[in-house]
Amino acid sequence: MVKKNKTITRYYTCKVCNKTHKIKLNTNIAEGRTKFPFPHVFLHNSIKNGELKELLTILYIDKDVQIRGVEIQELGDDNLFSKEQVVKITSTLMEEIERLREDNLKLMEKIKKLKKK
């Protein structure tokens, strides 16, 4: 039987566009994570003074799927991301990749132990 993903609605206020946004997160988004709060990244737009801006939004989610922090970065005009933004995004992603790698190793060890039984 296919299990349908359930979502939970959360709200955050963007300090750049001064709007409260509704976001739906999977209720299982925190499952298997060992580090909290963890980043959830997405893009949204803002029109200010007739100018469209792309905003990189990072929500920091806790184990109860509550938003514990919000970070907004405006994307540059000539490049999609500035050097500083690329460094910050990359370091955040590398931390998450390392966490996932460690979790994978732990799960592989558990599988090996279960197979031996």
matplotlib code that plots the C-alpha trace (Angstrom):
import matplotlib.pyplot as plt

x = [0.0, 1.4, 1.6, 0.5, 2.8, 1.0, 1.9, 1.9, 1.4, 3.8, 4.1, 7.1, 7.5, 10.0, 11.9, 12.7, 9.2, 7.4, 4.9, 3.8, 4.2, 2.5, 4.7, 3.7, 6.3, 6.1, 5.4, 8.3, 10.8, 12.7, 12.7, 16.2, 17.9, 20.5, 21.2, 18.6, 17.6, 18.3, 18.1, 15.3, 16.1, 13.9, 13.4, 10.6, 10.0, 9.4, 8.3, 9.4, 9.1, 8.2, 11.4, 11.4, 13.8, 14.7, 15.0, 16.9, 15.0, 16.5, 14.2, 15.7, 13.4, 13.5, 12.6, 8.9, 8.8, 8.6, 10.5, 13.2, 14.9, 14.7, 17.4, 16.7, 19.3, 18.6, 20.1, 22.4, 21.4, 24.5, 25.0, 22.3, 24.4, 27.2, 30.5, 29.6, 26.2, 27.7, 30.2, 27.4, 25.1, 27.9, 29.0, 25.4, 24.9, 28.3, 27.3, 24.0, 25.8, 28.2, 25.3, 23.5, 26.7, 27.2, 23.6, 24.0, 27.0, 25.1, 22.2, 24.5, 26.0, 22.6, 21.6, 24.8, 24.0, 20.5, 21.6, 24.0, 21.1]
y = [0.0, 3.4, 5.8, 9.3, 12.1, 14.4, 18.1, 20.6, 24.3, 26.8, 30.6, 32.9, 36.7, 37.8, 40.8, 41.8, 41.8, 42.4, 39.6, 36.6, 33.5, 30.1, 27.1, 23.4, 21.0, 17.2, 16.0, 13.5, 16.1, 15.8, 12.0, 10.5, 13.8, 14.0, 17.8, 20.4, 22.9, 21.9, 24.2, 24.1, 26.2, 27.6, 30.7, 33.2, 36.5, 40.0, 43.1, 46.3, 49.7, 47.9, 45.8, 42.0, 40.5, 36.8, 35.9, 32.9, 31.8, 29.5, 28.2, 26.5, 23.7, 21.9, 18.3, 19.3, 20.8, 24.3, 27.2, 28.4, 30.8, 32.5, 33.8, 35.8, 36.7, 38.9, 37.4, 39.7, 41.1, 40.2, 36.7, 34.5, 34.3, 36.5, 34.8, 35.2, 33.6, 30.7, 30.1, 30.3, 28.0, 25.6, 25.4, 24.8, 22.1, 20.4, 20.3, 18.6, 16.2, 15.2, 14.7, 12.5, 10.5, 9.9, 8.9, 6.5, 4.9, 4.4, 2.8, 0.5, -0.7, -1.3, -3.3, -5.4, -6.2, -7.1, -9.4, -11.3, -12.1]
z = [0.0, -1.0, 2.0, 1.2, 2.5, 4.9, 5.1, 7.9, 7.2, 8.8, 8.4, 8.3, 7.7, 5.1, 6.3, 2.7, 1.2, 4.5, 3.8, 5.8, 3.7, 4.1, 3.5, 3.5, 4.8, 4.8, 8.4, 8.0, 7.0, 10.3, 10.4, 10.5, 11.2, 13.9, 13.9, 14.7, 13.6, 10.0, 6.9, 4.3, 1.3, -1.5, -3.7, -3.7, -5.5, -4.3, -6.2, -4.6, -6.3, -9.5, -9.4, -9.3, -6.8, -6.4, -2.7, -1.4, 1.7, 4.3, 7.1, 10.1, 11.1, 14.5, 15.4, 15.9, 12.4, 13.9, 12.2, 14.5, 12.3, 8.9, 6.7, 3.5, 0.9, -2.2, -5.3, -7.4, -10.8, -12.9, -11.5, -10.0, -6.8, -5.4, -4.4, -0.7, -1.3, -3.2, -0.3, 2.3, 0.3, -0.5, 3.1, 4.3, 1.7, 2.5, 6.2, 5.2, 2.9, 5.6, 8.1, 5.6, 4.9, 8.6, 9.0, 6.0, 7.6, 10.9, 9.0, 7.1, 10.3, 11.7, 8.6, 8.9, 12.6, 11.7, 8.9, 11.3, 13.7]

ax = plt.figure().add_subplot(projection="3d")
ax.plot(x, y, z, "-o")
ax.set_aspect("equal")
plt.show()
